[in-house]
Amino acid sequence: MEEFLLESRWLGDATKAGGAAKHGSACTSALEKSSKSATSGPSFGRKLEDHYEVGKVLGSGGYGVVHEAVCKATGKRVAVKTIRKKPKHFTGRLALYKTKVQAEFRAHLSLGKSLDIAYAYEAFEEADRVHLVLELCLGGTLLTSSFLSPSRYTEERVAAVLRSALRSVIQCNLHDIVFRDIKPENFLWTEQGHLKLTDFGLAAFCTEEERLLERCGTVSFLSPEVIRQDYGHSCDVWSIGVMAYLLLSGRYPFSDEEGNQKVPKEVWRSVLYDQPDFEREPWPQISESAKEFVSLLLEKDSGRRISAKDALSHPWVRGGAGKGANSGGSAPGAELEGGQDVLEESLVARLQRFGLYGKLKQVLLQKILKYMNLLDREDEEMESVKNFLNSLDYNNSGEVRVDDLVWMLSSGGYDLEADEWTQICEVIDSLSHETLKVKDLAPFLVDWPKIQRQDSWNDWVRDMYSQLSSSCDVFTLEELAEFVCESDAECSLEMVDEIAKCLGSSENASIELDKFKQLLELQDSEIDLLSYYDSRVEYYAPSSVEEAEPLPQTS
């Protein structure tokens, strides 16, 4: 049986979706790992059972099954999704099926640092199947969990759920991923009450300019353009609209008079030609702002439909910021201004965002901060970073013990589970040591999109390029790779390939200033806001939320 995952540079293609995920050997905590090279990718073991004790079935689908499992080394409980390389009774094109499986693994591993998405720890490949080891979410699906019980089912709580859904879709789209199956069943609660998007089985890689043609997804959540088989990123926004209508009213937007779902062809006809009903109960009792919000999501013309980013800024969604599932600590859609307090409020969001930049960009940003002495400049952003770092350096040694750092962060008012701290801090290579230099944390805390909008940014990039290229007639990919990898030969070989892919160049091409700038600049940097990531500053568990009037219940 041919290999699905272990082809040369297989996951290197995932950099298109935001960079290769970094994982250690099976089951190891990020804090226990040895230092990895700049292009460290996920570890693919040959036998899952060597590392995990596989237990009961949690669920199954057309081509895969999900088991609960326990890591033999640490006792950690996880979920393992197993997919056959050739499903039983499969009659389609195996190459197409293989591409779909690869896309699912790539997408899930690429978004590993987001707290709105179930964390993918690592992947395994065996002779006849592949496995994806995932965060275990045992709180139930969005609609079956007590976290949305009728007595606490308020507009505010629904807005909090939809904020999480919108953030997850924005993060997918920023990394050229269309999820294609947004629905309540694909949002799972952790036992602590955090909502996670999972199951990338239908995910596809697609830029904003590209179009997809395959009709797929769940019937009641398909957008008009998916039915017509010509669609892009906006189809996920429509599906969130269907979910919003359902959460607020208890009915599907294109159901019959009794609220029952129609057969597929009737649903599609209604989606294409009928308008959602905002007149029947319980909509007269729901706020006008909520109705406007849902209407914008369910705009049939995808070109006029509100984007996920703009939807996150809608007044109705923003009105519940700070309360409910995965709330985040600031009003979505607006960047924070200020000093250290603002940095502390956005710390978790900054770590997530930096973790999704991709390893090449992460290393280059660390290098420019060091080589241009950006931390020493008189700048409000840099001052806030320095002040925060000084607060960590409690004994004025310039160093901090990793255990103390994790304790300070975890006790600093952030609503993060222990595994989530490991997840978002994994991007910091130095955490593999007992102590680290406080200044080494700076690159992970800087608001890079804000820095790159400054007038001085182009000067800094040009100065750094001049330093690197001054000793050679032609500055090549190989020389840049050696600089990034600090002369690690194995790392340099892989980095050359990654740089070439990012630039669309051959491996022996030269690096001109404009190409060097391209490698440093962030995708969509002007609008990649911190509010697109969950800050976890303030959270109200269902048992402690101040009671609000629940939404009217349909019969």
LINKAZI-V410503 format. One record per pair of residues at least 12 apart in sequence whose C-alpha atoms are under 6 Angstrom apart, sorted by the first residue. I is the first residue (numbers start at 1). GAP is how many residues later the second one is. If there is no record, write none. Layout:
I|GAP, I|GAP
This chain:
14|92, 17|158, 17|159, 18|92, 18|157, 18|338, 18|339, 18|340, 19|339, 19|340, 20|21, 20|90, 21|20, 21|88, 21|89, 22|18, 22|19, 22|20, 23|19, 25|18, 27|44, 30|392, 30|396, 31|400, 31|401, 32|400, 33|399, 34|398, 37|454, 42|80, 44|79, 44|80, 45|79, 46|78, 46|79, 46|80, 51|21, 52|18, 52|19, 52|20, 53|16, 53|17, 54|15, 55|13, 55|14, 56|12, 63|20, 64|18, 64|19, 65|16, 65|17, 66|14, 66|15, 67|12, 67|13, 78|56, 78|57, 78|58, 79|54, 79|55, 79|56, 79|57, 80|52, 80|53, 80|54, 81|50, 81|51, 82|48, 82|49, 83|46, 83|47, 84|45, 85|43, 85|44, 104|96, 104|97, 113|239, 113|242, 113|311, 114|238, 116|52, 116|80, 117|79, 117|80, 118|17, 118|78, 118|79, 118|80, 119|15, 119|16, 120|13, 120|14, 121|12, 121|13, 137|52, 137|53, 138|52, 138|53, 139|50, 139|51, 139|52, 140|48, 140|49, 141|44, 141|46, 141|47, 142|42, 142|45, 142|46, 152|398, 153|397, 153|398, 154|396, 154|397, 156|164, 157|167, 159|158, 160|164, 160|165, 160|167, 161|164, 166|142, 167|365, 176|29, 176|30, 176|31, 177|27, 177|28, 177|29, 178|25, 178|26, 178|55, 179|24, 180|22, 180|23, 180|37, 181|36, 182|57, 186|12, 194|131, 194|132, 211|20, 211|21, 212|18, 212|19, 213|16, 213|17, 214|15, 215|14, 221|18, 223|12, 223|15, 224|48, 237|71, 238|59, 238|60, 241|53, 241|56, 241|57, 249|33, 253|23, 254|16, 289|27, 290|26, 312|20, 312|21, 313|19, 313|20, 318|13, 318|14, 322|216, 323|216, 323|217, 324|216, 328|206, 328|207, 328|208, 328|209, 329|206, 329|208, 329|209, 332|199, 333|198, 339|45, 340|44, 340|48, 346|189, 348|187, 349|181, 349|184, 349|185, 349|186, 350|95, 351|93, 352|72, 355|72, 361|159, 366|77, 398|39, 398|40, 399|37, 399|38, 399|39, 400|35, 400|36, 401|33, 401|34, 402|32, 402|33, 414|122, 414|123, 415|121, 449|76, 475|35, 475|36, 476|34, 476|35, 477|19, 478|18, 481|14, 481|15
